[in-house]
Amino acid sequence: MEENCRCYPYEETGYFSTIVTDYVRETATIRPFYEHSVDHDGFAAAIRQREQFPTDRKTLVTALEKQYAQASLQGVSQVEENIKSLLSPDTFTICTAHQPNIFTGYLYFVYKVLHAVKLAEQLKKDFPGKHFVPVYYMGSEDADLDELGKVFLNGEKLVWDTKQTGAVGRMKTTGIEKLLNRISGELSVLPYGPELMSMLTTAYVGAPDIQTATFRLLHQLFAGYGLVVLIADEASLKNTMQQVFHDDLFEQLPSSLVTATNDRLAAHYKVQAHPREINLFYLEGNIRNRIVRNGDEFHVIDTAIRFSSAEMETLLKEHPERLSPNVILRGLYQETILPNIAFIGGGGELAYWLQLRDLFQHYKVPYPVQVLRNSFLLINSRSQALMQKLEIDEGEIFKPEQQLLNELVKRDTAVQIHLTNEIRDANAFYAHVSGISGKVDQSLVPHVEALQKRMIQQLANLEKKLLRAEKRKFSDQSRQLHQLKDMLFPRENLQERVENFMPFYARYGHKFIDHIYENSLTTEMKFIVCGLPVSVQLSN
């Protein structure tokens, strides 16, 4: 890790849930809900379990080779070697997953992919004789266009204008050129803007659908690291889920298993995902709608599509690609088709994976090591200059803006605005009066205590007024602090949950990707605050 990067515990940021921070600390309440610790012993145990599971490696490799050929993405030796290596029982995957957000969506998309790459490299050193392949599992069947069809560019929300419905990954890229032109107008003037636009154009223009465009973009960004991209919307792969899908449709077994886990988890934490009786969607054409059962008939909601029990049995056997797992079954599908030992996900993903252990145990599918993905806060030269001017260090920047301003005013003011000593003296005075009063009549003590409480409250209110009055003299610092917080925490959120990689790539080129890779952690699970590479920084 470079000198201008520092790591902080997740709980110190204030942006992560209790279930996440408890997982990182391995607290006793959360330990029953996962299989392996994030350490050498945990990975070793995951490898042993995976070696005993009959992963259909040939079907997986055939599907990957077909997908790369269809996307015209052959020819990168690192990727092709990694795909071929999956046939070996000594090869395992390190998986991260995400939907095909347009232009990758958020910064954390890049972080989780590079985390998978970095962890795979580390495990090769830790387990000689074993090979580890970083895999991006594309959740291309997700139908949430409102979420996947938007991207933020320098604070502005850009939305893909399309009326298409169904799985976003299957949607045609029609109309995406308008967004590309808008992005080009803003970013092409930057040093690596033309390179970025060429990459985006190559990926999206002429692509038959969003999943192929996303596939091509990721290949351009990460093929050099050996990243393998898997589109799970594949009939041959879904065929391996026949028994699970049958149990879900006809017995509602996954629902009962996860519900039982949820009941135990809810005693300590907020439950992230709730199973339905049937956890499969019907996926065909522009439809991805839930399946519900009414007696012996299955109905695809908001459509006229219906199946008898016999017809559903036939559909499952002949067209498994028309069944799409929801969040409850997606992880089980992923771990069935991949020889996976570790999953890298964000806080939300971690929360719902903790609901799935009983489901995995029932189907005897190895439960992977759950690694909380890396989080970064990137600080450019302009932000660094403001922090130095305001004398705020990296560890303080997560504090609320008003708290920071209050601390700054108290630190830099030339007059007394705190009444700590006065409040202490007042408490001593009333304690003395209470003693005198008690000797005369014990019933007077509560009256003195009430006077004391009232006086201390008045002094505390006066202290707040003194601070407010003094803060008005710090208008320049207040403005600069607000500007700093807005740059680092856009929309009052973590930078990685709003910003996109494109402005960073346009300014720094592929050095930005390399910079994130070099400073990525593997198993430490800490928040990284990192300056951007000085050698390629430019003024805003």
Helices and strands as residue ranges (DSSP letters): E 5-8, G 10-12, H 18-25, G 31-33, H 40-51, H 57-70, H 77-85, E 91-98, G 102-104, H 107-126, E 131-138, H 145-148, E 150-153, E 156-159, G 168-170, H 176-187, H 193-204, H 210-222, G 223-225, E 228-231, H 235-238, G 239-241, H 242-250, H 253-265, E 280-284, E 287-294, E 297-300, E 306-308, H 309-318, G 320-322, E 323-325, H 327-337, E 340-345, H 347-353, H 357-363, E 369-372, E 375-379, H 381-390, G 394-396, H 401-412, H 420-440, G 442-444, H 445-471, G 472-474, H 475-488, G 490-492, G 495-497, H 502-508, H 510-518, E 527-531, G 534-536
